[in-house]
Amino acid sequence: MTLSTEYIFLTDELEGFKTCREQRSTASNTMTVLLCKKGHIDVSYHGEMIRISAGDLFVRLPDFKYELGPYKYSDDFVFRQVTISAEIFSQIMFDHMRVEPNWWQKQEFVKSNPIFHINKITEDFFDTYFHLLTLQLQDKPTKMRIQILNLLAHGASLEMLNYMDKMALIDPEMAKRATSNHSDYIFHLFMQMLQENPHKREVQWFAQKLNITPKYLSEISKQRSGKSAGEWIADVTVAEIKHYLRNTTLSINEVVKILEFPNASFFCQYTKKHTGLTPNKFRKTQ
């Protein structure tokens, strides 16, 4: 069975797997979670062949550097795969960063170590979410369908991230080696500062703290992640805006104050520019 929307793709068929690999999974801005139920599959990941066997969960987070290549599977290969878009992943990532201060470092660990041998409970969680997504995609479309699908994908992803939080323990020496490259180190510091200062919206502010020029910071960010520093700042700001509009009943003026916008007019313009909707209309759609 292979089902999809603009934001979500799921399959347990080899043809669906091939289609997703050709159209979505190789894209740097999608998150793919594949659970191997039986047999195995060998995949080229970041230039090396890795084997995903029965009971393994393969997690590919968005990144330009970690590319997927050729693959070969056993005759008895059975799997379930969910791929979500960059938009959903970004919201999940920034929500997760609120409760897990070391998530950026753990994310780097997951990118370097994408295979987790999971226990029966975690496998059951994945199967349950996969089943719920399947039922929702097979049902007749309703006006709430997109929101329900996004929430299910959000929940499934957070469940996997919760499991990986336990496994991706940060070793100080590993973190030191991971940031030994100067540009990687600068980008890591920038992401950490952005996480700790989500209401700062000037590239100049972060560059000054890092003692480099705004142009150099953007070049490093673009090279390391495919996004400029300004794009990352906008992503975090928009994620914060969506969080407060979607999950709280705070007034627009209260949100403006919390997010440190100069005034409500500028906040409304910024929100409409980045979401296509005014704050009030965005809140109503949610």
C-alpha positions as CSV (number, residue, x, y, z in Angstrom):
1,M,0.0,0.0,0.0
2,T,1.3,3.4,-1.0
3,L,-0.5,6.6,0.1
4,S,0.5,10.3,0.0
5,T,-0.4,13.9,0.3
6,E,1.7,17.0,-0.4
7,Y,3.2,16.7,3.1
8,I,3.2,13.0,3.9
9,F,4.2,9.8,2.0
10,L,3.9,6.3,3.4
11,T,4.4,2.9,1.9
12,D,5.0,-0.8,2.6
13,E,5.4,-1.7,-1.0
14,L,8.7,-2.0,-2.9
15,E,7.3,0.0,-5.8
16,G,6.3,2.7,-3.4
17,F,9.8,2.6,-1.9
18,K,11.3,3.1,-5.3
19,T,8.9,5.9,-6.2
20,C,9.7,7.7,-2.9
21,R,13.4,7.3,-3.4
22,E,13.1,8.8,-6.9
23,Q,10.8,11.7,-6.0
24,R,11.2,12.5,-2.3
25,S,13.6,10.5,-0.1
26,T,16.7,11.8,-1.8
27,A,15.6,15.4,-1.2
28,S,17.5,17.1,1.6
29,N,14.4,18.7,3.0
30,T,12.4,15.6,4.0
31,M,12.6,13.3,7.0
32,T,12.3,9.6,6.3
33,V,11.7,6.9,8.9
34,L,11.9,3.3,7.7
35,L,11.2,0.3,9.9
36,C,12.6,-3.0,8.7
37,K,10.1,-5.8,9.7
38,K,11.9,-8.7,7.9
39,G,14.9,-9.4,5.8
40,H,17.3,-6.5,5.2
41,I,18.3,-3.7,2.8
42,D,21.7,-2.3,2.1
43,V,21.8,1.4,1.3
44,S,24.6,3.8,0.4
45,Y,24.4,6.6,3.0
46,H,27.0,9.4,3.0
47,G,29.2,7.4,0.7
48,E,29.2,4.2,2.8
49,M,27.0,1.0,2.6
50,I,24.9,0.4,5.7
51,R,22.6,-2.5,6.4
52,I,19.1,-2.1,7.9
53,S,18.0,-5.4,9.3
54,A,14.8,-6.7,10.9
55,G,14.0,-4.7,14.0
56,D,16.0,-1.7,12.9
57,L,14.7,1.8,12.5
58,F,16.4,3.9,9.9
59,V,16.1,7.6,10.4
60,R,17.2,10.1,7.8
61,L,17.0,13.7,9.0
62,P,17.1,16.6,6.4
63,D,20.7,17.5,5.5
64,F,22.5,18.3,2.3
65,K,25.6,16.5,3.4
66,Y,24.2,13.1,4.1
67,E,23.0,11.8,0.8
68,L,21.3,8.5,-0.1
69,G,22.7,6.4,-2.9
70,P,22.2,3.0,-4.5
71,Y,20.4,0.2,-2.6
72,K,19.9,-3.5,-2.7
73,Y,17.4,-5.5,-0.6
74,S,16.9,-9.2,0.2
75,D,14.1,-11.3,-1.3
76,D,12.3,-11.4,2.0
77,F,12.5,-7.6,2.7
78,V,9.4,-6.3,4.5
79,F,9.2,-2.7,5.7
80,R,7.1,0.3,6.6
81,Q,8.2,3.8,5.7
82,V,6.9,7.3,6.5
83,T,8.4,10.4,4.8
84,I,7.3,13.9,5.8
85,S,8.0,17.3,4.3
86,A,10.4,20.0,5.5
87,E,7.5,22.2,6.8
88,I,6.3,19.5,9.2
89,F,9.8,18.5,10.2
90,S,10.8,22.1,10.9
91,Q,7.9,22.6,13.3
92,I,8.7,19.3,15.0
93,M,12.3,20.2,15.4
94,F,11.7,23.6,16.9
95,D,9.0,22.3,19.2
96,H,11.5,19.6,20.3
97,M,14.3,22.1,20.8
98,R,12.1,23.8,23.4
99,V,12.2,20.8,25.7
100,E,15.5,19.3,24.7
101,P,18.3,21.8,24.9
102,N,20.9,19.4,23.5
103,W,18.8,18.4,20.5
104,W,21.0,20.0,17.9
105,Q,24.0,17.9,19.1
106,K,21.8,14.8,19.3
107,Q,20.5,15.5,15.8
108,E,24.1,15.5,14.6
109,F,24.6,12.1,16.3
110,V,21.5,10.7,14.5
111,K,22.8,11.9,11.2
112,S,26.0,10.1,11.7
113,N,24.3,7.0,13.3
114,P,21.0,6.7,11.5
115,I,20.2,3.1,12.5
116,F,18.5,2.2,15.8
117,H,17.7,-1.4,16.8
118,I,14.4,-0.7,18.6
119,N,12.4,-2.7,21.2
120,K,9.0,-4.2,20.8
121,I,7.2,-1.3,22.5
122,T,8.7,1.3,20.1
123,E,8.0,-0.9,17.1
124,D,4.3,-1.2,18.2
125,F,4.2,2.6,18.6
126,F,5.5,3.0,15.0
127,D,3.0,0.4,13.7
128,T,0.1,2.1,15.4
129,Y,0.9,5.5,14.0
130,F,1.4,4.0,10.6
131,H,-2.0,2.3,10.8
132,L,-3.7,5.5,11.9
133,L,-2.1,7.5,9.1
134,T,-3.2,4.8,6.6
135,L,-6.8,4.9,7.9
136,Q,-6.9,8.6,7.6
137,L,-5.5,8.7,4.1
138,Q,-7.9,6.0,3.0
139,D,-10.9,7.8,4.5
140,K,-13.0,10.3,2.6
141,P,-11.4,13.8,2.8
142,T,-12.8,16.2,5.4
143,K,-12.1,19.8,6.2
144,M,-10.0,18.7,9.2
145,R,-8.1,16.0,7.3
146,I,-4.8,18.0,6.8
147,Q,-4.7,19.0,10.5
148,I,-5.3,15.4,11.7
149,L,-2.7,14.0,9.3
150,N,-0.2,16.6,10.4
151,L,-0.9,15.9,14.1
152,L,-0.5,12.2,13.5
153,A,2.8,12.7,11.7
154,H,3.9,15.1,14.4
155,G,3.1,12.5,17.1
156,A,4.8,9.7,15.3
157,S,7.9,11.8,14.7
158,L,8.0,12.9,18.3
159,E,7.7,9.3,19.5
160,M,10.8,8.4,17.4
161,L,12.7,11.5,18.6
162,N,11.8,10.6,22.2
163,Y,13.3,7.1,21.7
164,M,16.4,8.6,20.0
165,D,16.8,11.1,22.8
166,K,17.5,8.1,25.1
167,M,19.9,6.5,22.6
168,A,21.8,9.5,21.3
169,L,23.7,10.3,24.5
170,I,26.2,13.0,23.9
171,D,29.8,12.1,24.6
172,P,31.9,15.2,25.2
173,E,34.8,13.8,23.1
174,M,32.4,13.0,20.2
175,A,30.9,16.5,20.4
176,K,34.4,17.9,20.3
177,R,35.4,15.9,17.3
178,A,32.2,16.7,15.5
179,T,33.0,20.4,15.8
180,S,36.7,20.3,15.2
181,N,36.2,21.7,11.7
182,H,36.1,25.5,12.0
183,S,33.0,26.1,9.8
184,D,31.1,23.2,11.4
185,Y,32.0,24.7,14.8
186,I,30.8,28.2,13.8
187,F,27.6,26.7,12.4
188,H,27.1,24.6,15.6
189,L,27.5,27.7,17.8
190,F,25.1,29.7,15.6
191,M,22.4,27.1,15.9
192,Q,23.0,26.9,19.6
193,M,22.7,30.6,20.0
194,L,19.6,30.7,17.8
195,Q,18.0,28.1,20.0
196,E,18.8,30.1,23.1
197,N,17.8,33.4,21.5
198,P,14.8,32.7,19.3
199,H,13.6,36.3,19.4
200,K,16.7,37.8,17.9
201,R,16.1,38.4,14.2
202,E,19.2,40.2,13.0
203,V,22.0,38.2,11.3
204,Q,24.3,41.1,12.4
205,W,23.5,40.3,16.1
206,F,24.6,36.7,15.8
207,A,27.6,37.5,13.7
208,Q,28.8,40.1,16.2
209,K,28.5,37.5,19.0
210,L,30.5,35.1,16.9
211,N,33.1,37.7,16.0
212,I,32.6,37.2,12.3
213,T,31.0,39.2,9.5
214,P,27.3,38.6,8.6
215,K,28.3,37.6,5.1
216,Y,30.7,34.9,6.4
217,L,28.1,33.6,8.8
218,S,25.6,33.2,6.0
219,E,28.2,31.6,3.7
220,I,29.0,29.0,6.4
221,S,25.3,28.4,7.1
222,K,24.5,28.0,3.4
223,Q,27.4,25.6,2.9
224,R,26.6,23.5,5.9
225,S,22.8,23.3,5.7
226,G,21.6,24.7,2.4
227,K,20.0,27.7,4.2
228,S,21.5,31.1,4.9
229,A,21.6,32.5,8.4
230,G,18.7,34.8,7.6
231,E,16.6,31.8,6.4
232,W,17.3,29.9,9.6
233,I,16.4,32.9,11.7
234,A,13.1,33.3,9.8
235,D,12.4,29.6,10.2
236,V,12.8,29.8,14.0
237,T,10.7,33.0,14.1
238,V,7.9,31.6,12.0
239,A,7.9,28.4,14.1
240,E,7.6,30.5,17.3
241,I,4.8,32.5,15.7
242,K,2.9,29.3,14.7
243,H,3.4,27.8,18.1
244,Y,1.8,30.8,20.0
245,L,-1.0,31.2,17.5
246,R,-1.8,27.5,17.3
247,N,-1.3,26.4,20.9
248,T,-2.2,29.4,23.0
249,T,-5.1,31.8,23.5
250,L,-2.8,34.8,24.0
251,S,-3.9,38.0,22.3
252,I,-2.0,39.2,19.3
253,N,-0.5,42.0,21.4
254,E,0.6,39.6,24.0
255,V,2.3,37.4,21.3
256,V,3.9,40.6,19.9
257,K,5.4,41.4,23.3
258,I,6.6,37.8,24.0
259,L,8.3,37.6,20.6
260,E,9.7,41.1,20.9
261,F,8.3,42.5,17.7
262,P,8.4,46.4,17.7
263,N,4.6,46.6,17.2
264,A,1.5,44.7,16.1
265,S,1.5,46.1,12.6
266,F,5.0,44.9,11.9
267,F,4.1,41.5,13.4
268,C,1.1,41.2,11.2
269,Q,3.1,42.1,8.1
270,Y,5.8,39.6,9.0
271,T,3.3,36.8,9.7
272,K,1.5,37.3,6.4
273,K,4.8,37.5,4.5
274,H,6.0,34.1,5.8
275,T,2.7,32.2,6.1
276,G,0.4,33.9,3.6
277,L,-2.1,34.7,6.3
278,T,-2.6,37.4,8.9
279,P,-2.2,36.2,12.5
280,N,-6.0,36.1,13.1
281,K,-6.7,34.2,9.9
282,F,-3.8,31.7,10.6
283,R,-5.2,31.1,14.1
284,K,-8.7,30.5,12.6
285,T,-7.4,27.9,10.1
286,Q,-5.8,26.0,13.0
